[in-house]
Amino acid sequence: MCLFYPPMSSPPRPWNGRSGRRATGPAIAGRAATALAALLIAGAGLLASCKKGAGPGGGFQMPPMPVEVAEVHPRVVRDQFRALGNIESDENIEIVSELSARVMELPFVEGQSVEGGALLARLDDREFGAEAERTQAERDQAQSNYERKKKLADEGAVSAQELEDARTALRVAEAVAALAHARFEKTRIRAPFPGLVGVRRVSRGAYLREGTVITDLTRVDEMKVTFSAPERFAKDLKPGVEVELHAPAFPGERFSGKLSVVDPVVDSGTRTLHLVARIPNQGLRLRPGMSADVLVTTAERTQALVVPDEAVFAQGNQNFVYVVQPDSTVMLTPVELGTRDSMQVEVVRGIAAGASVIRTGHQKLYPGARVMPIPAGGPPSEAAGAPPAGSGG
């Protein structure tokens, strides 16, 4: 708004300091004329400036507002959730003695890896070996007796009952020999699978009872991670879904695996699903008992549209963004959102690839407002000439 003050018809006459009367004379008249001319020139200047800033309707037009914008491009978006898990061994057993005998040898190094079938302990086998030899001899004798009776039966020299008795005696002798041989084999205690052996629980020369623990064996070439997930992810979780694991013991490193078990029953107390993932343990670095941060990817979209989180604002129950038009005006656009995190949000419907949205400064905008788009980070000239952050200059 322009305000004009009309000049006074007769300028005030100054007071004479001595007499208290107003000064008169040619000098005072000249000063009054000069003041009147200055007021007329100033009024003409203000009028000209108001005419220049007036719009078609005679109102004042605001200059374009500088705003930071972000372009919308397709990106890969993953639906993920995080959970805290426990790393466990896929197989962990105690190596025990199945016989009562004295320990003769413990040919393993504590804490070292062993192959499947490796000898871990040898017990005193003299008694069991002798028993195995005796039963084997009886088995061989029963075999010879059966073959002889069979030939005689073919010639009709023995009855069918005698032949059947010989066959039964052979089968009994074979079973007794197999039992004795199995007991003899138990004096050699071997690793049922490859893994790491623990500390020795017994010493060489000790007499063991059945069930005495000799050491532990843990399989670590593949680890399993147990964790829980909220029930809302139940429809997306199935064996084979990829998981990513980060262990505090190895900061910055990533271990990959897949879900192997999805508990079909939801815990009624916590409303969560119990999950198990298996992780290849290259280098045998992961150990049972470690904690892990588990990241599970339930879905992936390679052509999703993403905008900065601060570009979206809500009005009532609807979300909006300001889209910059070709004529540098803005349009209030409703959008439907998808996956969201602390920095960006997926737009499912409402805008197209290549659009420019107002990132910051939209609080003072209105539909149709004219803006001056500035890329994120400010104009290149300003960024290039500005001193580096934290510099002392």
C-alpha positions in Angstrom: 0.0 0.0 0.0 1.3 3.5 -1.0 0.5 6.5 1.3 0.7 10.1 0.0 0.7 13.1 2.2 -0.4 16.4 0.4 1.9 19.4 0.9 0.7 22.1 3.3 -0.8 25.2 1.6 1.4 27.5 3.6 4.5 26.2 5.3 4.9 27.1 9.0 6.8 30.2 9.7 9.8 29.8 12.0 9.9 31.6 15.3 12.3 34.4 15.9 14.3 33.4 18.9 14.7 37.0 20.2 11.3 38.5 20.0 9.2 35.3 20.1 7.6 36.3 16.8 7.7 34.3 13.6 10.5 35.2 11.2 9.5 37.0 8.0 11.3 38.2 5.0 12.6 37.0 1.6 14.9 34.3 3.2 12.1 32.6 4.9 10.0 32.6 1.7 12.8 31.0 -0.3 13.2 28.2 2.3 9.5 27.4 2.1 9.5 27.1 -1.7 12.5 24.7 -1.5 10.7 22.4 1.0 7.6 22.4 -1.1 9.5 21.4 -4.2 11.2 18.5 -2.3 7.8 17.1 -1.1 6.4 17.2 -4.7 9.4 15.3 -6.1 9.3 12.6 -3.3 5.6 12.1 -3.9 6.2 11.6 -7.7 8.9 9.0 -6.9 6.7 7.0 -4.6 3.9 7.0 -7.2 6.2 5.7 -9.9 7.5 2.9 -7.6 4.0 1.8 -6.8 3.1 1.7 -10.5 6.1 -0.5 -11.3 5.2 -3.1 -8.5 1.6 -3.3 -9.3 0.2 -6.4 -11.0 -2.4 -6.7 -13.6 -5.1 -6.2 -11.0 -3.4 -3.3 -9.5 -2.1 -5.3 -6.4 1.4 -5.9 -5.2 3.1 -9.2 -6.4 5.4 -11.2 -4.1 8.7 -12.1 -5.5 9.4 -15.9 -6.1 10.2 -17.7 -2.8 13.5 -19.7 -2.8 12.8 -23.3 -1.8 14.8 -26.5 -1.7 13.6 -29.1 -4.1 14.3 -32.8 -4.7 13.7 -34.8 -7.9 11.8 -38.0 -7.8 13.6 -41.0 -9.4 13.0 -44.8 -9.3 15.0 -46.5 -6.6 15.2 -50.0 -5.0 13.0 -50.2 -1.9 13.0 -53.1 0.5 10.5 -54.0 3.2 12.6 -54.9 6.2 12.5 -55.3 9.9 15.2 -55.7 12.6 15.4 -58.0 15.5 17.9 -59.0 18.2 19.0 -62.6 17.8 21.1 -65.2 19.5 23.8 -67.2 17.7 23.8 -70.9 18.4 25.5 -73.9 17.1 23.6 -76.0 14.6 24.7 -79.1 16.5 26.2 -79.4 19.9 26.7 -82.7 21.8 28.6 -84.2 24.7 30.9 -87.1 23.8 30.3 -89.8 26.4 31.5 -93.3 27.0 28.9 -96.1 26.4 31.1 -98.7 28.2 32.7 -99.1 31.6 36.4 -99.3 30.8 39.7 -97.5 31.3 40.8 -94.7 29.1 43.9 -95.7 27.1 44.2 -92.7 24.7 42.7 -89.2 24.1 44.1 -88.3 20.6 42.6 -84.7 20.3 43.7 -81.2 21.0 41.3 -79.1 23.1 39.6 -76.3 21.2 40.7 -77.5 17.8 38.6 -78.6 14.8 38.2 -82.3 13.9 36.8 -84.1 10.9 33.8 -86.4 11.0 34.9 -89.8 12.1 38.0 -88.6 13.8 39.1 -90.7 16.9 38.5 -88.8 20.1 39.1 -91.5 22.7 40.3 -95.2 22.9 39.2 -97.4 25.8 40.8 -100.6 27.0 39.6 -103.1 24.4 41.2 -106.4 25.5 38.2 -107.9 27.1 35.8 -106.7 24.4 38.2 -107.8 21.7 38.5 -111.3 23.1 34.7 -111.6 23.3 34.4 -110.5 19.7 36.8 -113.1 18.6 35.0 -115.9 20.5 31.6 -115.0 19.1 33.1 -114.8 15.6 34.5 -118.3 16.0 31.1 -119.6 17.2 29.5 -118.0 14.2 31.9 -119.6 11.8 31.3 -123.0 13.4 27.5 -122.5 13.0 28.0 -121.6 9.4 30.0 -124.8 8.7 27.4 -126.9 10.5 24.6 -125.4 8.5 26.3 -126.0 5.1 27.0 -129.6 6.0 23.4 -130.2 7.1 22.2 -128.6 3.9 24.2 -131.0 1.7 22.9 -134.0 3.7 19.4 -132.8 3.4 19.7 -132.6 -0.4 20.8 -136.3 -0.3 17.9 -137.2 2.1 20.3 -138.2 4.9 18.9 -135.7 7.5 15.4 -134.5 8.2 14.0 -131.1 7.4 13.8 -130.4 11.1 17.5 -130.9 11.6 18.2 -128.6 8.7 16.0 -125.9 10.3 17.7 -126.3 13.7 21.1 -125.7 12.0 19.8 -122.6 10.2 18.4 -121.2 13.5 21.7 -121.9 15.3 23.6 -120.0 12.6 21.3 -116.9 12.9 21.8 -116.9 16.7 25.5 -117.1 16.4 25.5 -114.3 13.8 23.6 -112.0 16.2 25.8 -112.8 19.1 28.9 -112.1 17.0 27.5 -108.8 15.8 26.7 -107.7 19.3 30.2 -108.5 20.5 31.7 -106.7 17.5 29.5 -103.6 18.2 30.7 -103.5 21.8 34.2 -103.8 20.7 33.7 -100.8 18.3 32.5 -98.7 21.2 35.9 -98.8 22.7 36.8 -96.4 19.8 34.9 -93.2 20.4 34.7 -91.1 17.2 33.4 -87.7 16.2 29.9 -88.1 14.6 30.3 -84.8 12.6 33.0 -82.2 11.9 33.3 -79.5 14.5 35.3 -78.0 17.4 36.1 -80.2 20.4 35.9 -78.7 23.9 38.0 -79.2 27.0 38.9 -82.7 28.3 36.6 -83.8 31.1 38.7 -87.0 31.9 42.3 -87.9 31.9 44.2 -90.8 30.3 44.1 -93.8 32.6 40.9 -92.9 34.3 38.2 -95.6 34.7 35.0 -94.5 33.0 31.5 -95.6 33.8 28.7 -95.7 31.2 27.6 -92.1 30.4 30.7 -90.4 31.6 31.3 -87.2 29.6 34.7 -87.1 27.8 34.4 -83.7 26.0 32.1 -81.6 23.9 31.7 -81.4 20.2 30.2 -78.3 18.5 29.5 -77.9 14.8 30.4 -74.3 13.7 30.7 -74.5 9.9 27.1 -73.4 9.8 25.4 -71.4 12.7 21.8 -70.9 13.5 20.3 -67.6 14.7 17.1 -67.6 16.8 15.0 -64.5 17.0 11.4 -63.3 17.0 9.2 -61.2 14.7 5.9 -59.3 15.2 2.9 -61.3 14.1 2.1 -58.7 11.4 4.9 -60.1 9.3 3.5 -63.7 9.4 2.2 -63.6 5.9 5.6 -62.6 4.5 7.8 -65.0 6.4 8.6 -68.4 5.0 11.7 -70.6 4.7 14.2 -69.3 2.2 13.7 -65.6 2.9 17.0 -63.8 3.0 18.4 -62.4 6.3 21.4 -60.2 7.1 23.3 -60.5 10.3 25.6 -58.0 12.0 27.6 -59.1 15.1 29.0 -56.7 17.6 32.2 -58.7 17.6 32.8 -57.9 14.0 31.7 -54.2 13.5 31.1 -53.2 9.9 30.9 -56.8 8.6 27.8 -58.5 7.2 26.9 -62.2 7.3 24.2 -63.5 5.0 21.9 -66.4 5.4 18.3 -67.6 5.0 15.3 -68.5 7.2 15.1 -72.2 7.8 12.3 -72.5 10.4 9.2 -70.4 10.9 7.2 -71.5 13.9 3.6 -72.0 12.8 2.3 -71.0 16.3 2.2 -67.3 17.4 3.2 -66.8 21.0 0.0 -65.6 22.7 1.9 -63.7 25.4 4.2 -61.6 23.2 2.3 -61.9 19.8 5.5 -62.9 18.1 6.7 -65.7 15.8 9.8 -67.7 16.7 12.2 -67.9 13.8 15.5 -69.7 13.0 17.9 -68.7 10.3 21.1 -70.5 9.2 24.3 -68.6 8.4 27.4 -70.1 6.7 30.3 -69.5 9.1 33.2 -68.9 6.8 36.5 -68.8 8.7 34.7 -70.3 11.8 34.6 -66.8 13.4 31.0 -66.8 14.7 30.8 -68.6 18.0 27.8 -69.9 19.9 26.5 -67.5 22.5 27.1 -64.3 20.5 24.4 -61.7 20.0 23.4 -60.5 16.6 21.4 -57.7 14.9 19.2 -59.5 12.3 17.8 -57.7 9.3 15.1 -59.5 7.4 14.0 -58.5 3.9 10.4 -59.5 3.3 9.9 -57.8 -0.1 11.9 -55.8 -2.7 10.7 -53.3 -5.3 13.3 -52.1 -7.9 11.2 -49.2 -9.5 9.8 -47.5 -6.4 9.4 -43.7 -6.2 11.0 -42.2 -3.1 10.9 -38.6 -1.7 12.5 -37.1 1.4 10.6 -37.6 4.5 10.4 -33.8 5.3 8.7 -33.2 1.9 5.5 -34.9 3.1 3.1 -33.2 5.4 -0.4 -34.2 6.6 -3.7 -32.3 6.5 -6.4 -34.2 8.3 -6.2 -37.9 7.2 -4.5 -37.2 3.9 -0.8 -36.8 3.1 0.4 -34.1 0.6 3.5 -32.8 -1.2 4.1 -29.6 -3.2 5.0 -30.4 -6.8 6.8 -27.7 -8.8 5.1 -27.0 -12.2 6.9 -25.9 -15.4 5.9 -22.3 -14.8 7.6 -22.4 -11.4 4.3 -22.4 -9.5 3.5 -25.1 -7.0 0.6 -27.5 -6.9 -0.7 -29.2 -3.7 -0.7 -32.9 -4.6 -2.2 -35.7 -2.4 -0.1 -38.9 -2.2 -0.4 -42.4 -1.0 2.6 -43.6 1.0 4.3 -47.0 1.3 7.4 -48.0 3.2 8.8 -45.2 5.4 12.0 -44.7 7.5 13.6 -41.8 9.2 15.0 -40.2 6.0 12.8 -41.1 3.1 9.3 -42.4 2.2 8.0 -44.4 -0.7 5.2 -42.8 -2.7 2.8 -45.5 -4.0 0.4 -43.2 -5.9 0.2 -39.4 -6.6 3.3 -38.4 -8.4 5.4 -39.6 -11.4 9.1 -40.1 -12.0 11.0 -36.9 -12.8 8.8 -34.7 -10.8 10.3 -32.0 -8.4 8.9 -31.8 -5.0 9.4 -29.1 -2.4 11.8 -30.5 0.2 12.0 -27.6 2.7 10.2 -24.3 2.9 6.7 -25.6 2.2 5.3 -24.2 5.4 4.9 -20.8 3.9 3.6 -21.9 0.5 0.1 -22.1 -0.9 -1.3 -23.6 -4.2 -0.2 -21.5 -7.1 2.6 -19.7 -5.3 5.7 -18.9 -7.5 8.9 -20.4 -6.2 12.6 -20.3 -7.0 13.8 -23.9 -6.9 17.2 -24.5 -5.3 18.8 -28.0 -5.5 19.5 -29.8 -2.2 22.6 -28.3 -0.6 22.2 -24.8 -2.0 23.4 -23.2 -5.3 26.7 -24.5 -6.6 28.3 -21.1 -6.6 27.5 -20.6 -2.9 28.6 -24.1 -2.0 31.9 -23.7 -3.9 32.7 -20.3 -2.3 31.7 -21.1 1.2 34.4 -22.1 3.7 34.5 -25.7 4.8 32.4 -26.7 7.8 34.3 -26.4 11.0 37.1 -24.2 9.6 38.4 -21.5 11.7 38.4 -18.8 8.9 
